[in-house]
Amino acid sequence: MKVASFLEDIKFNTLKPAVTLLLDTDFSKEIRVVFKKGQVMEDHQAPFAIVVQVIKGNIDFGVNDEIKQLKTGDLVALKPHIVHNLTATEDSVVRLTLSKSDSVKRVKNV
């Protein structure tokens, strides 16, 4: 059994969102992305399907020139290769679920 917390030991980066791998399971990678208000993950895409969940805070989630405001508890699923972006409208903690075949390094480079 593996245990991790999205809300413990939170550390913000000053220039860009902080990306931390919390769990590496047999089928997925569970990543915490911590945003200070105003921080952005510019347009990017994933090679596999992803799930994004707002654990705490508010995020503007952009897809196809449309912005959805995601609040605490909201989640969204995207198919592979869908260009998207995230902007924190307040300090936020986001869960990103990646395919086991995807790379944490790719996310850190966004």
DSSP file (Angstrom, degrees, kcal/mol; ACC not computed):
  #  RESIDUE AA STRUCTURE BP1 BP2  ACC     N-H-->O    O-->H-N    N-H-->O    O-->H-N    TCO  KAPPA ALPHA  PHI   PSI    X-CA   Y-CA   Z-CA
    1    1 A M              0   0    0      0, 0.0     2,-0.4     0, 0.0     0, 0.0   0.000 360.0 360.0 360.0 136.8    0.0    0.0    0.0
    2    2 A K        -     0   0    0      2,-0.0     2,-0.4    21,-0.0    21,-0.0  -0.939 360.0-168.9-115.2 139.1    1.2    3.5   -0.9
    3    3 A V        +     0   0    0     -2,-0.4     2,-0.3    19,-0.1     0, 0.0  -0.986  12.5 160.4-129.7 138.2    0.0    6.6    0.9
    4    4 A A        -     0   0    0     -2,-0.4     2,-0.4    19,-0.0    18,-0.1  -0.969  25.6-137.7-148.7 161.0    0.4   10.3    0.0
    5    5 A S        -     0   0    0     -2,-0.3     3,-0.2     3,-0.1    -2,-0.0  -0.987   6.3-161.7-126.5 132.3   -1.2   13.6    0.8
    6    6 A F  S    S+     0   0    0     -2,-0.4    -1,-0.1     1,-0.2    49,-0.1   0.663  95.3  47.1 -78.2 -16.6   -1.9   16.4   -1.6
    7    7 A L  S    S+     0   0    0      3,-0.0     3,-0.4    48,-0.0     2,-0.3   0.434  93.1  86.1-110.4  -0.1   -2.3   18.9    1.2
    8    8 A E  S    S+     0   0    0     -3,-0.2    -3,-0.1     1,-0.2     0, 0.0  -0.768  94.9   8.0-100.7 149.1    0.8   18.2    3.4
    9    9 A D  S    S-     0   0    0     -2,-0.3     2,-0.3     1,-0.2    -1,-0.2   0.863  79.8-177.9  54.5  43.2    4.2   19.7    2.9
   10   10 A I        -     0   0    0     -3,-0.4     2,-0.4    83,-0.0    -1,-0.2  -0.581   4.1-175.2 -75.1 129.7    3.0   22.2    0.2
   11   11 A K        -     0   0    0     -2,-0.3     2,-0.3     7,-0.1    23,-0.2  -0.995  11.3-148.7-129.8 127.6    5.8   24.3   -1.2
   12   12 A F        -     0   0    0     -2,-0.4     2,-0.3     5,-0.1    23,-0.1  -0.673   6.7-141.5 -91.7 147.1    5.3   27.1   -3.7
   13   13 A N        -     0   0    0     21,-0.4    23,-0.2     3,-0.3     5,-0.1  -0.797  10.2-140.8 -97.4 150.8    7.8   28.1   -6.4
   14   14 A T  S    S+     0   0    0     -2,-0.3    -1,-0.1     1,-0.1    22,-0.0   0.852  94.3  32.8 -81.6 -33.6    8.1   31.8   -7.1
   15   15 A L  S    S+     0   0    0      1,-0.2    -1,-0.1     2,-0.0    -2,-0.0   0.810 126.4   1.9 -96.7 -31.9    8.4   31.7  -10.9
   16   16 A K  S    S-     0   0    0     23,-0.1    -3,-0.3    25,-0.0    -1,-0.2  -0.956  90.7 -67.3-150.6 166.1    6.3   28.7  -12.0
   17   17 A P        -     0   0    0      0, 0.0     2,-0.5     0, 0.0    18,-0.2  -0.208  50.2-118.5 -58.0 146.8    4.0   26.1  -10.6
   18   18 A A  E     -A   34   0A   0     16,-2.4    16,-2.7    -5,-0.1     2,-0.5  -0.777  27.3-160.2 -90.1 125.7    5.7   23.4   -8.4
   19   19 A V  E     +A   33   0A   0     -2,-0.5     2,-0.4    14,-0.2    14,-0.2  -0.929  13.8 173.9-112.9 124.3    5.3   19.9   -9.8
   20   20 A T  E     -A   32   0A   0     12,-2.7    12,-3.1    -2,-0.5     2,-0.6  -0.993  29.6-135.0-134.2 128.2    5.8   16.9   -7.4
   21   21 A L  E     +A   31   0A   0     -2,-0.4    10,-0.2    10,-0.2     3,-0.1  -0.717  28.0 172.5 -76.2 120.0    5.3   13.2   -8.1
   22   22 A L  E     +     0   0A   0      8,-2.7     2,-0.4    -2,-0.6     9,-0.2   0.812  63.4  15.1 -98.5 -38.6    3.3   11.9   -5.1
   23   23 A L  E     -A   30   0A   0      7,-1.7     7,-2.8   -19,-0.1     2,-0.6  -0.998  50.8-166.9-141.0 136.5    2.5    8.3   -6.2
   24   24 A D  E     +A   29   0A   0     -2,-0.4     5,-0.2     5,-0.2     2,-0.1  -0.928  29.5 176.6-118.7 102.1    3.9    6.1   -9.0
   25   25 A T        -     0   0    0      3,-2.6    -2,-0.0    -2,-0.6     0, 0.0  -0.285  47.0 -93.1-100.3-176.5    1.4    3.2   -9.2
   26   26 A D  S    S+     0   0    0      1,-0.2     3,-0.1    -2,-0.1    74,-0.1   0.711 123.6  20.2 -68.3 -20.1    1.1    0.2  -11.5
   27   27 A F  S    S+     0   0    0      1,-0.2    73,-1.1    72,-0.1     2,-0.3   0.538 124.9  21.1-128.0 -12.0   -1.2    2.1  -13.8
   28   28 A S  E     - B   0  99A   0     71,-0.2    -3,-2.6    72,-0.1     2,-0.5  -0.946  56.9-126.5-151.5 169.9   -0.8    5.8  -13.2
   29   29 A K  E     -AB  24  98A   0     69,-2.0    69,-2.7    -2,-0.3     2,-0.6  -0.997  23.2-153.5-120.9 124.7    1.4    8.7  -11.9
   30   30 A E  E     -AB  23  97A   0     -7,-2.8    -8,-2.7    -2,-0.5    -7,-1.7  -0.888  18.8-174.3-102.9 118.0   -0.3   11.0   -9.4
   31   31 A I  E     -AB  21  96A   0     65,-2.8    65,-2.8    -2,-0.6     2,-0.5  -0.892  19.0-145.9-119.3 139.7    1.2   14.4   -9.5
   32   32 A R  E     -AB  20  95A   0    -12,-3.1   -12,-2.7    -2,-0.4     2,-0.5  -0.910  12.7-168.6-101.7 129.6    0.6   17.5   -7.3
   33   33 A V  E     -AB  19  94A   0     61,-2.8    61,-2.7    -2,-0.5     2,-0.5  -0.981   6.1-161.6-117.8 119.7    0.9   20.9   -9.1
   34   34 A V  E     -AB  18  93A   0    -16,-2.7   -16,-2.4    -2,-0.5     2,-0.4  -0.898   8.3-169.4-107.8 122.5    1.0   23.8   -6.7
   35   35 A F  E     - B   0  92A   0     57,-2.6    57,-2.4    -2,-0.5     2,-0.3  -0.895  16.2-145.6-112.1 136.4    0.1   27.3   -8.1
   36   36 A K    >   -     0   0    0     -2,-0.4     3,-2.6    55,-0.2    52,-0.3  -0.716  54.3 -76.6 -84.5 152.1    0.5   30.7   -6.6
   37   37 A K  T 3  S+     0   0    0     -2,-0.3    52,-0.2     1,-0.3    -1,-0.1  -0.241 121.9  19.7 -50.7 130.3   -2.2   33.1   -7.7
   38   38 A G  T 3  S+     0   0    0     50,-2.9    -1,-0.3     1,-0.3    51,-0.1   0.211  88.9 133.7  93.2 -14.8   -1.5   34.2  -11.2
   39   39 A Q    <   -     0   0    0     -3,-2.6    49,-2.5    48,-0.1     2,-0.4  -0.403  38.7-157.2 -71.7 150.3    0.9   31.4  -12.2
   40   40 A V  E     -E   87   0B   0     47,-0.2     2,-0.6    -3,-0.1    47,-0.2  -0.947  25.9-153.4-131.2 143.5    0.3   29.8  -15.5
   41   41 A M  E     -E   86   0B   0     45,-2.8    45,-2.0    -2,-0.4     3,-0.2  -0.968  38.9-139.3-108.1 108.1    1.0   26.6  -17.3
   42   42 A E  E     -     0   0B   0     -2,-0.6    42,-0.2    68,-0.6    44,-0.1   0.027  42.9 -50.9 -62.3 172.4    1.0   27.8  -21.0
   43   43 A D  E    S+     0   0B   0     42,-0.1     2,-0.3    40,-0.1    42,-0.2  -0.173  77.9 142.9 -47.6 129.1   -0.6   25.8  -23.9
   44   44 A H  E     -E   84   0B   0     40,-2.0    40,-2.6    -3,-0.2     2,-0.3  -0.942  32.9-143.3-157.5 173.7    0.6   22.2  -23.9
   45   45 A Q        -     0   0    0     -2,-0.3    38,-0.1    38,-0.2    40,-0.0  -0.972  11.0-130.6-144.8 158.7   -0.7   18.7  -24.6
   46   46 A A        -     0   0    0     36,-0.3    35,-3.5    -2,-0.3    36,-0.3  -0.867  13.3-137.9-110.9 145.2   -0.2   15.2  -23.2
   47   47 A P  S    S+     0   0    0      0, 0.0     2,-0.3     0, 0.0    -1,-0.1   0.614  91.3  36.1 -76.2 -10.7    0.5   12.2  -25.3
   48   48 A F  S    S-     0   0    0     31,-0.1    33,-0.2    51,-0.1    -2,-0.1  -0.851 104.5 -75.7-132.3 167.2   -1.9   10.1  -23.3
   49   49 A A        -     0   0    0     -2,-0.3    50,-0.4    31,-0.1     2,-0.3  -0.322  52.0-167.3 -62.1 148.2   -5.3   10.8  -21.6
   50   50 A I  E     -C   78   0A   0     28,-1.9    28,-2.4    48,-0.1     2,-0.4  -0.910  18.1-146.8-133.9 162.0   -5.1   12.8  -18.4
   51   51 A V  E     -CD  77  97A   0     46,-1.5    46,-3.0    -2,-0.3     2,-0.4  -1.000  13.2-165.8-128.1 133.3   -7.4   13.8  -15.5
   52   52 A V  E     -CD  76  96A   0     24,-2.9    24,-2.6    -2,-0.4     2,-0.4  -0.978   7.8-178.4-120.1 128.5   -7.0   17.1  -13.7
   53   53 A Q  E     -CD  75  95A   0     42,-2.8    42,-3.5    -2,-0.4     2,-0.8  -0.992  25.3-135.0-129.3 133.6   -8.7   17.7  -10.3
   54   54 A V  E     + D   0  94A   0     20,-2.7    19,-3.4    -2,-0.4    40,-0.2  -0.785  23.0 177.8 -85.8 112.1   -8.6   20.9   -8.2
   55   55 A I  E    S-     0   0A   0     38,-2.2     2,-0.3    -2,-0.8    39,-0.2   0.856  72.7  -1.9 -79.7 -38.8   -7.9   19.8   -4.7
   56   56 A K  E    S+ D   0  93A   0     37,-1.8    37,-2.9    16,-0.1    -1,-0.3  -0.965 112.6  13.6-155.0 134.0   -7.9   23.4   -3.3
   57   57 A G  S    S-     0   0    0     -2,-0.3    15,-0.9    35,-0.2     2,-0.3  -0.685  82.6 -65.3 107.4-157.9   -8.3   26.8   -5.0
   58   58 A N  E     -F   71   0B   0     32,-0.4    31,-1.8    -2,-0.3    32,-0.9  -0.999  38.7-172.8-143.4 137.4   -9.6   27.9   -8.4
   59   59 A I  E     -FG  70  88B   0     11,-2.8    11,-3.4    -2,-0.3     2,-0.7  -0.989  22.8-138.8-131.7 136.1   -8.1   27.4  -11.8
   60   60 A D  E     -FG  69  87B   0     27,-3.3    27,-1.9    -2,-0.4     2,-0.6  -0.891  27.1-161.9 -88.9 118.1   -9.1   28.8  -15.2
   61   61 A F  E     -FG  68  86B   0      7,-3.2     7,-2.9    -2,-0.7     2,-0.4  -0.911   3.8-158.2-109.0 113.6   -8.7   25.8  -17.5
   62   62 A G  E     +FG  67  85B   0     23,-2.6    23,-1.7    -2,-0.6     2,-0.3  -0.799  20.4 160.6-101.9 132.0   -8.5   26.7  -21.2
   63   63 A V  E >  S-FG  66  84B   0      3,-2.9     3,-1.6    -2,-0.4    21,-0.2  -0.970  71.0  -9.7-145.2 128.8   -9.3   24.3  -24.1
   64   64 A N  T 3  S-     0   0    0     19,-0.7     3,-0.1    -2,-0.3    20,-0.1   0.903 127.9 -53.2  52.4  48.8  -10.0   25.3  -27.7
   65   65 A D  T 3  S+     0   0    0      1,-0.2     2,-0.4    -3,-0.0    -1,-0.3   0.687 118.0 112.7  60.7  19.5  -10.3   29.0  -26.9
   66   66 A E  E <   -F   63   0B   0     -3,-1.6    -3,-2.9     2,-0.0     2,-0.5  -0.975  54.7-152.1-121.1 137.1  -12.8   28.2  -24.2
   67   67 A I  E     -F   62   0B   0     -2,-0.4     2,-0.5    -5,-0.2    -5,-0.2  -0.939   6.2-166.3-113.9 126.1  -12.1   28.8  -20.5
   68   68 A K  E     -F   61   0B   0     -7,-2.9    -7,-3.2    -2,-0.5     2,-0.8  -0.922  19.1-135.3-105.6 131.8  -13.8   26.7  -17.7
   69   69 A Q  E     -F   60   0B   0     -2,-0.5     2,-0.5    -9,-0.2    -9,-0.2  -0.796  23.1-164.2 -88.4 114.5  -13.5   27.9  -14.2
   70   70 A L  E     -F   59   0B   0    -11,-3.4   -11,-2.8    -2,-0.8     2,-0.2  -0.861   7.4-172.8-102.0 131.1  -12.6   24.9  -12.0
   71   71 A K  E >   -F   58   0B   0     -2,-0.5     3,-2.8   -13,-0.2   -17,-0.3  -0.628  44.6 -49.5-115.2 175.0  -13.1   25.2   -8.3
   72   72 A T  T 3  S+     0   0    0    -15,-0.9   -17,-0.2     1,-0.3    -1,-0.2  -0.156 128.3  17.1 -45.9 126.3  -12.2   23.0   -5.3
   73   73 A G  T 3  S+     0   0    0    -19,-3.4    -1,-0.3     1,-0.3     2,-0.1   0.169  95.0 123.7  95.0 -17.4  -13.5   19.5   -6.0
   74   74 A D    <   -     0   0    0     -3,-2.8   -20,-2.7   -20,-0.1    -1,-0.3  -0.442  36.9-174.6 -76.0 149.8  -13.9   19.9   -9.8
   75   75 A L  E     -C   53   0A   0    -22,-0.2     2,-0.3    -2,-0.1   -22,-0.2  -0.986  10.0-164.5-142.8 157.6  -12.2   17.6  -12.2
   76   76 A V  E     -C   52   0A   0    -24,-2.6   -24,-2.9    -2,-0.3     2,-0.4  -0.992   8.8-148.7-140.0 143.7  -11.8   17.3  -16.0
   77   77 A A  E     -C   51   0A   0     -2,-0.3     2,-0.4   -26,-0.2   -26,-0.2  -0.931  14.3-166.7-113.9 139.5  -10.7   14.5  -18.3
   78   78 A L  E     -C   50   0A   0    -28,-2.4   -28,-1.9    -2,-0.4     3,-0.1  -0.967  17.1-129.3-126.1 142.6   -8.9   15.1  -21.5
   79   79 A K    >   -     0   0    0     -2,-0.4     3,-1.0   -30,-0.2   -33,-0.3  -0.347  51.4 -71.9 -74.5 166.1   -8.1   12.8  -24.4
   80   80 A P  T 3  S+     0   0    0      0, 0.0    -1,-0.2     0, 0.0   -31,-0.1  -0.240 113.7  17.0 -60.0 149.0   -4.6   12.6  -25.7
   81   81 A H  T 3  S+     0   0    0    -35,-3.5     2,-0.6   -33,-0.2   -32,-0.1   0.639  79.9 144.4  66.9  19.7   -3.1   15.6  -27.7
   82   82 A I    <   -     0   0    0     -3,-1.0   -36,-0.3   -36,-0.3     2,-0.3  -0.815  49.7-130.3 -89.1 118.9   -5.7   18.1  -26.6
   83   83 A V        +     0   0    0     -2,-0.6   -19,-0.7   -38,-0.1     2,-0.3  -0.516  42.4 157.2 -71.6 131.3   -4.0   21.5  -26.2
   84   84 A H  E     -EG  44  63B   0    -40,-2.6   -40,-2.0    -2,-0.3     2,-0.3  -0.946  24.7-159.6-149.2 166.0   -4.8   23.1  -22.9
   85   85 A N  E     - G   0  62B   0    -23,-1.7   -23,-2.6    -2,-0.3     2,-0.4  -0.971   7.7-146.4-147.4 160.7   -3.6   25.7  -20.4
   86   86 A L  E     -EG  41  61B   0    -45,-2.0   -45,-2.8    -2,-0.3     2,-0.4  -0.993  10.0-176.3-133.3 138.1   -4.1   26.5  -16.7
   87   87 A T  E     -EG  40  60B   0    -27,-1.9   -27,-3.3    -2,-0.4     2,-0.5  -0.992  23.8-133.4-133.2 126.2   -4.1   29.8  -14.8
   88   88 A A  E     - G   0  59B   0    -49,-2.5   -50,-2.9    -2,-0.4   -29,-0.2  -0.671  15.9-173.4 -81.0 122.8   -4.5   30.0  -11.1
   89   89 A T  S    S+     0   0    0    -31,-1.8     2,-0.3    -2,-0.5   -30,-0.2   0.506  80.4   4.5 -91.7  -6.2   -7.0   32.6  -10.0
   90   90 A E  S    S-     0   0    0    -32,-0.9   -32,-0.4   -54,-0.1    -1,-0.2  -0.945 109.8 -60.0-158.8 167.5   -6.0   32.0   -6.4
   91   91 A D  S    S-     0   0    0     -2,-0.3     2,-0.3   -54,-0.1   -55,-0.2  -0.325  72.0-179.3 -52.2 132.1   -3.4   29.9   -4.6
   92   92 A S  E     -B   35   0A   0    -57,-2.4   -57,-2.6   -35,-0.2     2,-0.4  -0.966  34.8-149.2-144.6 152.6   -4.3   26.3   -5.7
   93   93 A V  E     -BD  34  56A   0    -37,-2.9   -38,-2.2    -2,-0.3   -37,-1.8  -0.995  25.0-170.7-122.2 124.8   -3.4   22.7   -5.4
   94   94 A V  E     -BD  33  54A   0    -61,-2.7   -61,-2.8    -2,-0.4     2,-0.5  -0.933  16.4-143.8-122.4 137.9   -4.1   20.5   -8.4
   95   95 A R  E     -BD  32  53A   0    -42,-3.5   -42,-2.8    -2,-0.4     2,-0.5  -0.875  15.8-168.4 -97.7 129.5   -4.0   16.7   -8.9
   96   96 A L  E     -BD  31  52A   0    -65,-2.8   -65,-2.8    -2,-0.5     2,-0.6  -0.981   5.2-159.7-119.2 120.7   -2.8   15.5  -12.3
   97   97 A T  E     -BD  30  51A   0    -46,-3.0   -46,-1.5    -2,-0.5     2,-0.3  -0.900  15.8-174.8-103.0 118.0   -3.3   11.9  -13.1
   98   98 A L  E     -B   29   0A   0    -69,-2.7   -69,-2.0    -2,-0.6   -48,-0.1  -0.741  31.1 -98.9-107.1 155.9   -1.0   10.7  -15.9
   99   99 A S  E >   -B   28   0A   0    -50,-0.4     3,-1.7    -2,-0.3   -71,-0.2  -0.392  35.9-114.6 -61.5 148.6   -0.7    7.4  -17.7
  100  100 A K  T 3  S+     0   0    0    -73,-1.1   -72,-0.1     1,-0.3    -1,-0.1   0.800 118.5  57.2 -54.9 -29.7    2.0    5.2  -16.5
  101  101 A S  T 3  S+     0   0    0    -74,-0.2    -1,-0.3     2,-0.1     2,-0.1   0.586  91.4  90.8 -81.6 -10.5    3.6    5.6  -19.9
  102  102 A D  S <  S-     0   0    0     -3,-1.7     2,-0.4     1,-0.1     3,-0.1  -0.298  75.9-116.7 -84.0 171.7    3.8    9.4  -19.6
  103  103 A S     >  -     0   0    0      1,-0.1     4,-1.1    -2,-0.1     3,-0.1  -0.920   9.1-155.4-118.9 131.0    6.7   11.4  -18.1
  104  104 A V  H  > S+     0   0    0     -2,-0.4     4,-2.3     1,-0.2     5,-0.2   0.853 100.2  62.3 -65.1 -35.8    6.8   13.7  -15.0
  105  105 A K  H  > S+     0   0    0      1,-0.2     4,-1.4     2,-0.2    -1,-0.2   0.879  97.6  56.5 -58.4 -38.9    9.7   15.5  -16.7
  106  106 A R  H  4 S+     0   0    0      1,-0.2     4,-0.3     2,-0.2     3,-0.3   0.919 108.6  47.0 -59.0 -43.7    7.4   16.5  -19.5
  107  107 A V  H >< S+     0   0    0     -4,-1.1     3,-1.6     1,-0.2    -2,-0.2   0.910 108.8  53.8 -66.4 -42.2    5.1   18.2  -17.0
  108  108 A K  H 3< S+     0   0    0     -4,-2.3    -1,-0.2     1,-0.3    -2,-0.2   0.776 105.5  55.9 -64.0 -24.5    7.9   19.9  -15.2
  109  109 A N  T 3<        0   0    0     -4,-1.4    -1,-0.3    -3,-0.3    -2,-0.2   0.489 360.0 360.0 -87.2  -3.0    9.1   21.4  -18.6
  110  110 A V    <         0   0    0     -3,-1.6   -68,-0.6    -4,-0.3    -1,-0.2   0.506 360.0 360.0 -70.8 360.0    5.7   23.0  -19.3
